[in-house]
């Protein structure tokens, strides 16, 4: 399933609350109206003061929010590219310019891996949704390609991570940038910098207590990757918390149906 990720920096006059309001009640709605081709649409806003780097030179968090758009098939992704090359590009560009630093929009094509529920923690009684989401950025060893790093990470690291920490985790997802990332969409310019991470991990916890227990457990022992010969030279990591906003599948389906009906309705009215 194709998936794009956008790293976005807000204009300095926007507070975090103002950014969330403008994004959720403006840009996200516009995207559903003009380019509702995705099957999953999420926005994750960085929690201020939560960024932790394991060492100097760790990946940068020079953005305020990242969004994720998953597509049912390559044809849906192609429709997005075609739309952004056509009439809707001006409307999207104008709206982005109102609150984003457009020259710092960073687009990444990623491959997603999701750990199965049976390997992770069951929800506590009366808890329906995870309440804490932690993100970790890791850079591959210099001698490894992105594909080699992905294969080693999914083998050595993920197995050890689940074995050591899976009992506290609600969801565990890894997104690996493609060899071609960062990308250039038709309505954007060239990327402003090189990509400095090779996997973005998203780890959800059912409760804040589980999150704090996980942090204590990780601090008390070496990370699984440090014991893997193929990953010993992986770079330092950066972790941070986010507040995730997710568009429901029902809303996405309705938006897609309305969008596809518009040409027929316009023909009938002529």
C-alpha positions in Angstrom: 0.0 0.0 0.0 1.6 3.3 -1.1 2.2 5.8 1.7 3.5 9.4 1.8 4.7 11.3 4.8 5.0 15.1 4.9 7.1 17.0 7.5 5.7 20.4 8.0 6.9 23.6 9.7 4.4 26.2 10.8 5.0 29.9 10.3 6.4 31.6 13.4 3.3 33.6 14.2 1.3 30.4 14.8 1.1 29.0 18.3 0.8 25.2 18.6 -2.9 25.6 19.4 -3.3 27.9 16.4 -1.5 25.5 14.1 -3.8 22.6 15.2 -6.9 24.7 14.8 -5.8 26.0 11.3 -4.7 22.5 10.1 -7.7 20.5 11.4 -10.4 22.9 10.6 -8.9 24.3 7.4 -6.3 22.4 5.5 -7.4 18.9 6.4 -11.0 19.7 5.3 -9.7 21.3 2.0 -7.6 18.2 1.3 -10.7 16.0 1.8 -12.6 18.3 -0.6 -10.0 18.5 -3.4 -7.8 15.4 -3.2 -9.6 12.7 -1.2 -7.7 9.8 -2.8 -6.2 8.4 0.4 -7.5 5.5 2.5 -5.9 6.7 5.7 -5.1 10.3 6.7 -3.4 11.3 10.0 -1.7 14.4 11.4 0.8 14.1 14.3 1.6 17.3 16.2 4.9 17.4 18.1 4.5 17.9 21.8 6.7 20.9 22.9 9.5 19.9 25.3 9.3 16.2 24.5 12.2 15.9 22.0 15.1 13.8 23.3 18.3 13.1 21.4 20.5 10.2 22.5 23.7 12.0 21.4 25.0 15.0 19.4 24.2 14.6 15.7 20.9 12.7 16.2 18.2 13.3 13.6 16.6 16.8 13.6 13.0 17.5 14.6 12.9 20.8 12.8 9.1 20.5 12.0 5.9 20.9 14.0 3.7 18.3 12.5 4.0 15.4 10.1 1.1 14.0 8.2 0.6 10.5 6.7 -1.4 9.6 3.7 -1.9 6.0 2.7 -3.4 4.9 -0.6 -5.3 1.8 -1.5 -3.3 1.3 -4.7 -0.8 3.0 -7.0 -3.6 4.4 -9.1 -4.9 6.5 -6.2 -1.4 7.9 -5.6 -1.2 8.8 -9.3 -4.5 10.6 -9.1 -3.0 12.8 -6.3 0.0 13.6 -8.4 -2.2 14.4 -11.4 -4.5 16.7 -9.3 -1.5 18.6 -7.9 -0.3 19.2 -11.4 -3.6 20.6 -12.4 -6.4 23.0 -11.3 -6.3 22.2 -7.5 -2.6 23.0 -7.2 -3.3 26.8 -6.8 -5.9 26.2 -4.1 -3.6 23.8 -2.1 -0.6 26.2 -2.5 -2.6 29.2 -1.3 -3.8 27.4 1.7 -0.4 26.0 2.6 1.1 29.4 2.3 -1.3 30.8 4.9 0.3 28.9 7.8 3.1 26.7 6.5 6.7 27.5 5.6 6.3 26.0 2.2 10.0 25.9 1.4 10.4 23.6 4.4 7.7 21.1 3.4 9.5 17.7 3.2 7.8 14.8 1.4 8.9 11.2 2.0 7.7 8.0 0.3 7.7 5.3 2.9 7.2 1.5 3.3 5.2 0.6 6.4 5.6 -2.4 8.7 3.1 -3.1 11.5 3.6 -5.6 14.3 0.6 -7.9 14.8 -1.7 -7.4 17.8 -0.9 -10.8 19.2 2.7 -9.8 19.8 1.7 -6.7 21.8 -0.1 -5.8 25.0 -3.9 -6.3 25.4 -5.8 -3.2 26.4 -6.6 -2.7 30.1 -10.3 -2.9 31.2 -12.4 0.1 30.0 -9.5 1.4 27.8 -10.6 1.7 24.2 -7.8 3.7 22.6 -4.0 4.2 23.3 -3.3 7.5 25.0 0.4 8.1 24.4 2.2 8.0 21.0 6.0 8.2 20.9 8.0 8.6 17.8 11.7 7.6 17.3 13.9 8.6 14.4 17.0 6.4 13.6 19.7 6.8 11.0 21.2 3.8 9.2 24.9 2.8 9.4 26.9 4.6 6.8 27.9 1.4 4.9 24.3 0.1 4.6 21.7 1.0 1.9 18.2 1.9 3.0 17.0 -1.5 1.8 19.7 -3.4 3.7 19.0 -1.3 6.8 15.3 -2.1 6.6 15.9 -5.8 6.3 18.3 -5.9 9.2 16.0 -3.7 11.4 12.9 -5.8 10.7 14.9 -8.9 11.5 17.3 -8.4 14.4 16.0 -5.2 16.0 12.2 -5.7 15.8 12.3 -9.3 17.1 14.4 -8.3 20.1 12.3 -5.1 20.7 9.1 -7.1 20.8 10.6 -9.8 23.0 11.9 -7.2 25.5 9.2 -4.5 25.4 6.1 -5.8 23.5 4.1 -6.5 26.7 3.8 -2.8 27.4 3.1 -1.6 23.8 -0.4 -1.1 22.2 0.8 -0.6 18.6 4.2 -0.6 16.9 4.7 0.7 13.4 7.9 1.4 11.3 8.0 3.6 8.3 11.1 3.3 6.0 11.8 6.1 3.4 12.3 4.8 -0.1 15.6 5.0 -1.9 14.1 8.0 -3.9 13.1 10.0 -0.8 12.7 12.9 -0.3 10.3 13.4 -3.1 9.2 16.5 -5.1 5.5 16.9 -5.6 4.4 18.9 -8.6 3.2 22.0 -6.5 6.4 22.1 -4.4 10.0 23.1 -5.0 13.2 21.1 -4.3 13.7 19.7 -0.7 15.4 22.1 1.6 17.8 19.5 3.1 18.8 15.9 2.9 16.8 13.3 4.7 18.5 12.5 8.0 16.6 9.5 9.3 16.0 6.0 7.8 13.2 4.7 9.9 10.4 6.5 11.8 9.0 4.3 14.6 5.6 5.0 16.1 4.9 3.3 19.4 1.6 3.6 21.1 0.8 2.9 24.8 -2.5 2.1 26.3 -1.8 4.2 29.4 0.7 6.9 30.6 1.8 4.4 33.2 2.8 1.9 30.5 4.7 4.6 28.7 6.7 5.6 31.8 7.4 1.9 32.6 8.6 1.4 29.0 11.0 4.4 29.3 12.4 3.1 32.6 12.9 -0.4 31.1 14.7 1.0 28.0 16.9 3.2 30.2 17.8 0.1 32.3 19.1 -2.0 29.4 20.9 -1.5 26.1 18.6 -1.2 23.1 18.2 -4.4 21.1 20.0 -2.9 18.1 23.2 -2.4 20.0 23.7 -6.1 20.2 23.1 -6.7 16.5 26.4 -6.8 14.5 24.6 -5.5 11.4 23.2 -2.5 13.3 26.1 -1.7 15.7 27.0 1.4 13.6 23.5 2.9 13.5 23.5 6.5 14.3 22.1 8.2 17.4 18.3 8.4 17.8 15.8 11.1 18.5 12.5 10.5 20.2 9.5 12.8 20.9 5.8 12.6 21.7 3.0 13.6 19.4 -0.8 14.2 19.5 -2.3 12.3 16.6 -5.5 13.5 14.8 -6.9 10.8 12.5 -9.7 11.2 9.9 -12.2 8.3 10.2 -12.5 5.8 7.5 -16.2 6.7 7.2 -15.3 10.4 6.6 -12.7 9.4 4.0 -15.2 7.2 2.1 -17.9 9.9 2.0 -15.4 12.5 0.8 -14.2 10.2 -2.0 -17.7 9.4 -3.1 -18.7 13.1 -3.2 -15.6 14.0 -5.2 -16.2 11.2 -7.7 -19.9 12.3 -8.1 -19.1 15.9 -8.9 -18.2 15.5 -12.6 -21.6 13.7 -13.2 -23.5 16.3 -11.3 -21.8 19.1 -13.3 -22.7 17.4 -16.6 -26.4 17.1 -15.6 -26.5 20.8 -14.7 -25.2 21.9 -18.0 
